[in-house]
Amino acid sequence: MDLKQDFHRILMLPWLAHGHVSPFLELAKKLTSSRNSNFQVYLCSTPVNLTPIREILADNNNHLGSIQCIDIHLPTNSELPPEYQTTKNLPPHLMPVLKTAFDEAKGCFLRILRKLKPHLVVYDFLQPFAPSVAQEERIPSVLFLNCAASTNAFLVHCTEHPDLDYPIPELNFSKNTRWEIVKFMYDVSNGVTNKERYLECIEKSSSFVLVKTLNEIEQKHIDYFSKLVEKEVIPVGPLVQEPKDKSSDLAFMEWLSKRDFSSVVFVSFGSEYFLSKEEIEEIAYGLEISMVSFIWVVRFHGRENVSSSSSAILHEILPEGFQERVAERGMVVEDWAPQAKILSHPSIGGFVSHCGWSSTLESIAFGVPIIAMPMQLDQPLNARLVVESGVGIEVQRENGKFRKEEIARVIKEVVVQEEGKDVRKKVQELSSKIKEKGDQEIDHVVKRLLQLVIKE
């Protein structure tokens, strides 16, 4: 563990999910690369979460040494072996066990804090022990939120004012839908609700909160969130991972290179949602009747314990004869594909997405319009924001279910038809603005963090 005495040391503690660890890593890269700072970042998480991060850093000489990984060890628990000390592939009934174990790692975090002696702690939304321990050690701390400002404002509003409509009409769902979105806040682990964890994390942040978002699509939501929590809300930008050349990506790139400009849709529903067999069939038929070329990433719950080959599993789960019928224009892969690399390819003309926030920002940054198919948690909110911002179209459900005809209709409208030209134009305009701005948001973040560190 290298302590650089001439640097401002930042200890980062994300929530134990890849979708949270990854944005923290991207923020760390931006901070340590800034010409206006001399930050040394220590990214702290469980070993299972840090294994792929260590591989990424080993391949990236630009950040070698300026970002270091620090293992936090959760208490030994027969229900929570090391491979389950992450949300990826975690059986749902073990989520409260994971949160409790993370709470119980407070002592380990304190020891790390005292050894590293950081000048600042940057933490996530479900671990109020982190700012509490930092405060006890007289170290300033800042909350970094990976969800959209609209999602955060919506959650605070609906939990604090459940009977009042959300004041921004585009996100004003019915009461039943609002409850479906916010019920996550009332899940209990270790005797504490997510609402209590979340609000305490906001309260204990310094005079400001960092949010992964853009003023261009969320200014009014940023302002309302700031009003609700009585703190400045500072956007850090999209934090999109730069695509890297890897040998494992060649098959995708070669396949895409044979397709026309903006003619292919990329289909993926993130790392933590598993489609039902019925959903898989509707999506498959929707892709087939759309007649649009596609790359589709299919994930299976518990696949890590299955010895069957990928092709055998896909053949079993997909409609009979589907792969043969679409062989000339469709690529179906199991579990993983280089998303950033694919979205940045000129042949991609649309993204069939669950509207996870990182995927949403990534698609906008690369100028790819979105076919929105939200599944859970904050995704319905993000899908509404996609439509509100004019960068995508949502696939409407029928009696709560997606139908192949509607999936095909929206894909064709977004990628091919004249009706989708405004969406295609809008997302390209936003992408250009993001490129023109460069690191303006990060420069402001660096300035505010330095003020906090130097003040302390």
C-alpha positions as CSV (number, residue, x, y, z in Angstrom):
1,M,0.0,0.0,0.0
2,D,1.7,3.1,-1.3
3,L,1.0,6.3,0.7
4,K,2.0,9.3,-1.5
5,Q,2.6,12.0,1.1
6,D,2.6,14.9,-1.5
7,F,-0.8,13.9,-2.8
8,H,-4.4,14.5,-1.7
9,R,-5.5,11.0,-0.8
10,I,-9.1,10.0,-1.5
11,L,-10.6,6.7,-0.1
12,M,-13.6,5.6,-2.1
13,L,-16.2,3.1,-0.8
14,P,-18.9,2.1,-3.4
15,W,-21.9,-0.1,-2.7
16,L,-21.1,-3.8,-3.5
17,A,-22.4,-3.9,-7.0
18,H,-20.5,-3.8,-10.3
19,G,-22.9,-1.0,-11.5
20,H,-21.6,1.1,-8.6
21,V,-18.0,0.0,-8.4
22,S,-17.5,0.8,-12.1
23,P,-18.7,4.5,-11.9
24,F,-16.5,5.0,-8.8
25,L,-13.6,3.7,-10.9
26,E,-14.4,6.0,-13.8
27,L,-14.6,9.0,-11.4
28,A,-11.3,8.0,-9.9
29,K,-9.7,8.0,-13.4
30,K,-11.1,11.4,-14.1
31,L,-9.9,12.8,-10.8
32,T,-6.4,11.4,-11.0
33,S,-6.1,12.5,-14.7
34,S,-7.2,16.1,-14.0
35,R,-4.5,18.7,-14.8
36,N,-5.7,20.7,-11.8
37,S,-5.3,18.1,-9.1
38,N,-2.8,15.8,-7.4
39,F,-5.1,13.1,-6.2
40,Q,-4.2,9.6,-5.1
41,V,-7.3,7.3,-5.0
42,Y,-7.8,4.1,-3.0
43,L,-10.8,2.2,-4.3
44,C,-12.1,0.0,-1.5
45,S,-14.4,-3.1,-2.0
46,T,-14.6,-6.8,-1.5
47,P,-12.0,-9.0,-3.3
48,V,-14.7,-10.4,-5.7
49,N,-15.6,-6.9,-6.8
50,L,-12.0,-5.8,-7.1
51,T,-10.6,-8.7,-9.2
52,P,-11.9,-7.3,-12.5
53,I,-10.9,-3.8,-11.5
54,R,-7.3,-4.9,-10.8
55,E,-7.2,-6.4,-14.3
56,I,-8.5,-3.2,-15.8
57,L,-5.9,-1.1,-14.0
58,A,-3.1,-3.5,-14.9
59,D,-4.0,-3.0,-18.5
60,N,-4.1,0.8,-18.2
61,N,-0.7,2.4,-17.6
62,N,-2.2,5.9,-17.5
63,H,-3.6,5.2,-14.0
64,L,-0.9,2.8,-12.8
65,G,-0.1,3.7,-9.2
66,S,-2.5,6.7,-9.0
67,I,-5.4,4.3,-8.3
68,Q,-5.0,1.4,-5.9
69,C,-7.4,-1.3,-4.8
70,I,-8.0,-1.9,-1.1
71,D,-9.8,-5.1,0.0
72,I,-12.5,-4.7,2.7
73,H,-13.2,-8.0,4.4
74,L,-16.7,-8.8,5.4
75,P,-17.3,-11.0,8.5
76,T,-17.2,-14.7,7.8
77,N,-20.7,-16.1,7.2
78,S,-21.8,-19.5,5.9
79,E,-24.6,-17.9,3.9
80,L,-22.2,-15.4,2.3
81,P,-19.1,-17.1,0.9
82,P,-16.6,-14.8,-0.8
83,E,-18.2,-15.2,-4.3
84,Y,-21.5,-13.8,-2.9
85,Q,-19.9,-10.7,-1.4
86,T,-21.2,-8.8,-4.4
87,T,-24.7,-8.2,-5.8
88,K,-23.8,-10.0,-9.1
89,N,-25.4,-13.4,-9.2
90,L,-26.5,-13.0,-5.6
91,P,-29.7,-15.0,-4.8
92,P,-32.3,-12.3,-3.9
93,H,-33.0,-13.7,-0.4
94,L,-29.4,-13.0,0.5
95,M,-29.5,-9.3,-0.2
96,P,-30.3,-8.4,3.5
97,V,-27.5,-10.7,4.6
98,L,-25.1,-8.8,2.3
99,K,-26.2,-5.5,3.6
100,T,-25.8,-6.7,7.2
101,A,-22.4,-8.1,6.6
102,F,-21.4,-4.7,5.0
103,D,-22.6,-2.9,8.1
104,E,-20.5,-5.3,10.2
105,A,-17.4,-4.4,8.2
106,K,-17.4,-1.0,9.9
107,G,-14.5,-2.0,12.1
108,C,-12.5,-3.2,9.1
109,F,-13.2,0.1,7.3
110,L,-12.1,2.1,10.4
111,R,-8.7,0.2,10.4
112,I,-8.3,1.0,6.7
113,L,-9.1,4.6,7.4
114,R,-6.5,4.9,10.1
115,K,-3.8,3.1,8.1
116,L,-4.4,5.2,4.9
117,K,-5.1,8.5,6.6
118,P,-7.0,9.9,3.6
119,H,-7.8,13.5,3.3
120,L,-11.3,12.7,2.0
121,V,-13.8,9.8,1.9
122,V,-16.2,9.4,-1.1
123,Y,-19.0,7.0,-0.3
124,D,-22.2,5.5,-1.7
125,F,-25.9,5.5,-0.8
126,L,-26.4,2.5,1.5
127,Q,-23.6,2.7,4.0
128,P,-24.0,5.5,6.5
129,F,-21.3,3.9,8.6
130,A,-18.7,5.3,6.2
131,P,-19.4,9.1,6.8
132,S,-19.9,8.4,10.5
133,V,-16.5,6.8,10.8
134,A,-14.9,9.5,8.7
135,Q,-16.5,12.2,10.9
136,E,-15.2,10.4,14.0
137,E,-11.7,10.6,12.5
138,R,-12.2,14.3,11.5
139,I,-12.1,13.4,7.8
140,P,-14.5,15.2,5.4
141,S,-16.7,13.0,3.3
142,V,-18.9,13.3,0.2
143,L,-21.7,11.2,-1.1
144,F,-21.5,10.2,-4.8
145,L,-24.8,9.0,-6.3
146,N,-24.8,6.8,-9.4
147,C,-28.5,7.1,-10.1
148,A,-30.0,10.0,-12.0
149,A,-30.8,13.2,-10.2
150,S,-34.5,12.7,-11.2
151,T,-34.4,9.3,-9.5
152,N,-33.0,10.7,-6.3
153,A,-35.4,13.6,-6.3
154,F,-38.3,11.3,-7.0
155,L,-37.3,8.9,-4.2
156,V,-36.9,11.7,-1.6
157,H,-40.1,13.4,-2.7
158,C,-42.2,10.2,-2.7
159,T,-40.9,8.9,0.7
160,E,-41.2,12.3,2.4
161,H,-44.4,13.4,0.7
162,P,-46.2,10.2,-0.4
163,D,-49.5,12.0,-1.0
164,L,-48.2,14.8,-3.2
165,D,-47.7,14.5,-6.9
166,Y,-44.2,14.8,-8.2
167,P,-44.0,18.5,-9.3
168,I,-42.4,17.7,-12.7
169,P,-45.2,16.3,-14.9
170,E,-43.1,14.1,-17.0
171,L,-42.2,11.9,-14.0
172,N,-45.6,12.1,-12.3
173,F,-46.6,8.4,-12.2
174,S,-49.8,7.1,-10.7
175,K,-49.8,6.4,-7.0
176,N,-49.6,2.6,-7.5
177,T,-46.6,3.0,-9.9
178,R,-45.0,5.4,-7.5
179,W,-45.3,2.8,-4.8
180,E,-43.8,0.1,-7.0
181,I,-40.7,2.3,-7.6
182,V,-40.2,3.5,-4.0
183,K,-41.0,0.2,-2.2
184,F,-37.3,-0.6,-2.4
185,M,-36.8,2.2,0.1
186,Y,-38.7,0.2,2.7
187,D,-36.7,-3.0,2.5
188,V,-35.2,-3.8,5.9
189,S,-31.7,-5.2,6.6
190,N,-30.0,-5.3,10.0
191,G,-33.1,-3.5,11.4
192,V,-32.6,-0.5,9.1
193,T,-34.7,0.5,6.1
194,N,-33.1,1.5,2.8
195,K,-34.8,4.9,3.3
196,E,-33.1,5.4,6.6
197,R,-29.7,4.5,5.1
198,Y,-30.2,6.7,2.1
199,L,-31.4,9.8,3.9
200,E,-28.6,9.5,6.5
201,C,-26.0,9.2,3.7
202,I,-27.3,12.4,2.2
203,E,-27.5,14.2,5.6
204,K,-23.9,13.3,6.5
205,S,-22.4,14.4,3.2
206,S,-20.5,17.7,3.2
207,S,-22.2,20.8,1.9
208,F,-22.7,19.1,-1.5
209,V,-23.5,15.8,-3.2
210,L,-22.0,14.4,-6.4
211,V,-24.4,12.9,-9.0
212,K,-23.5,11.1,-12.2
213,T,-25.6,13.1,-14.6
214,L,-25.7,15.9,-17.2
215,N,-27.2,19.4,-16.9
216,E,-28.3,19.1,-20.5
217,I,-30.9,16.4,-19.6
218,E,-31.6,16.9,-15.9
219,Q,-31.2,20.6,-14.9
220,K,-34.7,20.9,-13.5
221,H,-34.4,17.6,-11.6
222,I,-31.0,18.6,-10.3
223,D,-32.5,21.9,-9.0
224,Y,-35.4,20.1,-7.3
225,F,-33.2,17.5,-5.7
226,S,-31.0,20.2,-4.3
227,K,-34.0,22.0,-2.9
228,L,-35.3,18.8,-1.3
229,V,-32.0,17.9,0.5
230,E,-30.8,21.5,1.1
231,K,-27.4,20.8,-0.4
232,E,-25.7,21.7,-3.6
233,V,-26.0,19.0,-6.2
234,I,-23.0,18.8,-8.5
235,P,-23.1,16.8,-11.8
236,V,-20.0,14.9,-12.6
237,G,-20.8,14.1,-16.2
238,P,-21.6,10.7,-17.8
239,L,-18.4,8.9,-16.7
240,V,-18.4,6.7,-19.8
241,Q,-15.7,4.1,-20.0
242,E,-13.4,4.6,-22.9
243,P,-13.6,1.6,-25.3
244,K,-10.3,-0.4,-25.4
245,D,-9.0,-2.7,-28.0
246,K,-9.0,-6.3,-26.8
247,S,-8.6,-9.6,-28.8
248,S,-11.8,-10.9,-27.3
249,D,-13.7,-8.1,-29.1
250,L,-12.5,-9.0,-32.6
251,A,-15.5,-11.3,-33.4
252,F,-17.9,-8.5,-32.6
253,M,-16.0,-5.8,-34.5
254,E,-15.6,-8.0,-37.6
255,W,-19.3,-8.9,-37.6
256,L,-20.3,-5.2,-37.2
257,S,-17.9,-4.1,-39.9
258,K,-19.9,-6.0,-42.5
259,R,-23.1,-4.1,-41.6
260,D,-24.4,-0.8,-43.0
261,F,-24.1,2.5,-41.1
262,S,-26.6,2.8,-38.1
263,S,-28.3,-0.4,-39.2
264,V,-27.8,-2.6,-36.1
265,V,-29.5,-2.7,-32.7
266,F,-27.6,-3.7,-29.6
267,V,-29.8,-5.6,-27.1
268,S,-28.8,-5.9,-23.4
269,F,-30.6,-5.7,-20.1
270,G,-27.7,-5.2,-17.8
271,S,-25.8,-7.4,-15.3
272,E,-28.4,-7.8,-12.6
273,Y,-31.7,-8.5,-14.4
274,F,-32.5,-11.9,-15.8
275,L,-35.2,-12.2,-18.4
276,S,-38.0,-14.7,-18.0
277,K,-38.5,-17.4,-20.7
278,E,-41.6,-15.5,-21.8
279,E,-39.8,-12.2,-22.0
280,I,-37.0,-13.9,-24.0
281,E,-39.5,-15.3,-26.5
282,E,-41.2,-12.0,-27.0
283,I,-37.9,-10.2,-27.5
284,A,-36.7,-12.9,-29.9
285,Y,-39.9,-12.7,-32.1
286,G,-39.8,-8.9,-31.9
287,L,-36.2,-8.8,-33.2
288,E,-37.1,-11.4,-35.9
289,I,-40.2,-9.5,-37.3
290,S,-38.4,-6.1,-37.1
291,M,-36.1,-7.3,-39.9
292,V,-33.3,-5.2,-38.2
293,S,-29.8,-6.7,-37.6
294,F,-28.9,-7.1,-34.0
295,I,-26.4,-8.2,-31.3
296,W,-28.3,-9.7,-28.3
297,V,-26.6,-10.4,-25.0
298,V,-28.7,-13.1,-23.1
299,R,-28.0,-13.8,-19.4
300,F,-29.2,-16.8,-17.3
301,H,-29.6,-16.7,-13.6
302,G,-27.3,-19.3,-11.9
303,R,-25.4,-19.9,-15.2
304,E,-22.1,-19.9,-13.3
305,N,-23.0,-23.3,-11.9
306,V,-24.1,-24.9,-15.2
307,S,-21.7,-27.1,-17.1
308,S,-23.6,-27.1,-20.4
309,S,-22.2,-25.2,-23.4
310,S,-23.3,-21.8,-24.2
311,S,-24.8,-22.9,-27.6
312,A,-26.8,-25.7,-25.9
313,I,-28.3,-23.3,-23.3
314,L,-29.2,-20.7,-25.9
315,H,-30.8,-23.4,-28.2
316,E,-32.9,-24.5,-25.2
317,I,-34.0,-21.1,-24.1
318,L,-34.7,-19.4,-27.5
319,P,-37.7,-20.1,-29.7
320,E,-37.3,-23.2,-31.8
321,G,-35.5,-22.4,-35.1
322,F,-34.9,-18.8,-34.1
323,Q,-31.1,-18.8,-34.5
324,E,-31.3,-20.5,-37.8
325,R,-33.9,-18.0,-39.2
326,V,-31.9,-14.9,-38.1
327,A,-28.4,-16.3,-38.7
328,E,-27.7,-13.8,-41.5
329,R,-28.5,-10.7,-39.5
330,G,-28.4,-11.6,-35.8
331,M,-25.7,-12.5,-33.3
332,V,-26.8,-14.0,-30.0
333,V,-24.2,-14.2,-27.2
334,E,-24.4,-15.4,-23.7
335,D,-23.6,-13.4,-20.6
336,W,-21.3,-10.6,-21.9
337,A,-20.3,-8.4,-24.7
338,P,-18.0,-5.3,-24.9
339,Q,-20.9,-2.8,-24.5
340,A,-19.0,0.5,-24.9
341,K,-17.0,-0.8,-27.8
342,I,-20.2,-2.0,-29.6
343,L,-22.2,1.2,-28.9
344,S,-19.3,3.3,-30.2
345,H,-19.3,1.4,-33.6
346,P,-20.8,3.3,-36.5
347,S,-22.9,0.4,-37.5
348,I,-25.0,0.7,-34.3
349,G,-28.3,2.5,-34.9
350,G,-30.2,1.7,-31.7
351,F,-29.9,0.3,-28.2
352,V,-32.7,-2.0,-26.8
353,S,-32.0,-1.3,-23.2
354,H,-33.5,-1.8,-19.7
355,C,-32.5,1.8,-19.1
356,G,-30.1,1.3,-16.3
357,W,-28.6,4.7,-15.7
358,S,-25.0,3.9,-16.7
359,S,-26.3,2.3,-20.0
360,T,-28.5,5.2,-20.6
361,L,-25.7,7.8,-20.3
362,E,-23.4,5.6,-22.3
363,S,-25.9,5.4,-25.2
364,I,-26.4,9.2,-25.2
365,A,-22.7,9.8,-25.0
366,F,-22.1,7.6,-28.1
367,G,-25.1,9.2,-29.9
368,V,-27.1,6.0,-30.0
369,P,-30.9,6.3,-29.7
370,I,-32.7,4.2,-27.1
371,I,-35.5,1.6,-27.4
372,A,-36.5,1.7,-23.8
373,M,-37.7,-1.5,-22.1
374,P,-37.5,-0.8,-18.3
375,M,-37.7,-3.7,-16.0
376,Q,-37.2,-2.7,-12.3
377,L,-36.1,-0.2,-9.7
378,D,-35.1,3.2,-11.2
379,Q,-35.5,2.0,-14.8
380,P,-39.1,3.2,-15.4
381,L,-37.9,6.7,-14.2
382,N,-34.9,6.6,-16.5
383,A,-37.1,5.5,-19.4
384,R,-39.4,8.5,-18.9
385,L,-36.4,10.7,-18.8
386,V,-35.2,9.2,-22.1
387,V,-38.5,10.0,-23.7
388,E,-38.7,13.5,-22.1
389,S,-35.2,14.3,-23.4
390,G,-36.1,13.2,-26.9
391,V,-33.3,10.6,-27.2
392,G,-35.5,7.4,-27.3
393,I,-38.9,5.8,-27.5
394,E,-40.4,3.5,-24.8
395,V,-41.8,0.1,-25.7
396,Q,-45.3,0.1,-24.1
397,R,-46.5,-2.9,-22.2
398,E,-49.9,-4.6,-22.8
399,N,-51.4,-5.8,-19.5
400,G,-48.0,-5.5,-17.9
401,K,-46.2,-7.5,-20.5
402,F,-44.0,-6.7,-23.5
403,R,-45.4,-7.9,-26.8
404,K,-43.3,-8.8,-29.9
405,E,-45.3,-6.5,-32.3
406,E,-44.7,-3.4,-30.1
407,I,-41.0,-4.3,-29.7
408,A,-40.6,-4.6,-33.5
409,R,-42.6,-1.4,-34.1
410,V,-40.4,0.7,-31.9
411,I,-37.1,-0.8,-33.1
412,K,-38.1,0.0,-36.7
413,E,-39.3,3.5,-35.9
414,V,-36.0,4.3,-34.0
415,V,-33.6,2.8,-36.4
416,V,-35.1,2.9,-39.9
417,Q,-38.3,4.9,-40.3
418,E,-38.8,8.6,-41.0
419,E,-40.8,8.9,-37.8
420,G,-37.7,8.3,-35.8
421,K,-35.5,11.0,-37.4
422,D,-36.1,13.5,-34.6
423,V,-34.9,11.0,-32.0
424,R,-31.8,10.1,-34.0
425,K,-31.0,13.8,-34.5
426,K,-31.5,14.7,-30.8
427,V,-29.2,12.0,-29.5
428,Q,-26.5,13.0,-32.0
429,E,-26.8,16.7,-30.8
430,L,-26.4,15.7,-27.2
431,S,-23.5,13.4,-28.0
432,S,-21.8,16.3,-29.7
433,K,-22.4,18.7,-26.8
434,I,-20.9,16.1,-24.4
435,K,-17.8,15.8,-26.6
436,E,-17.5,19.6,-26.9
437,K,-17.7,20.1,-23.1
438,G,-14.9,17.6,-22.4
439,D,-14.1,17.6,-18.7
440,Q,-15.8,20.8,-17.7
441,E,-17.9,19.0,-15.0
442,I,-14.9,17.2,-13.6
443,D,-12.8,20.4,-13.5
444,H,-15.6,21.9,-11.3
445,V,-15.7,18.7,-9.1
446,V,-11.9,18.9,-8.6
447,K,-12.2,22.5,-7.6
448,R,-14.9,21.8,-5.0
449,L,-13.1,18.7,-3.6
450,L,-9.8,20.6,-3.3
451,Q,-11.7,23.4,-1.4
452,L,-13.0,20.8,1.0
453,V,-9.7,19.1,1.5
454,I,-7.7,22.3,1.9
455,K,-10.3,23.7,4.2
456,E,-10.0,20.7,6.4
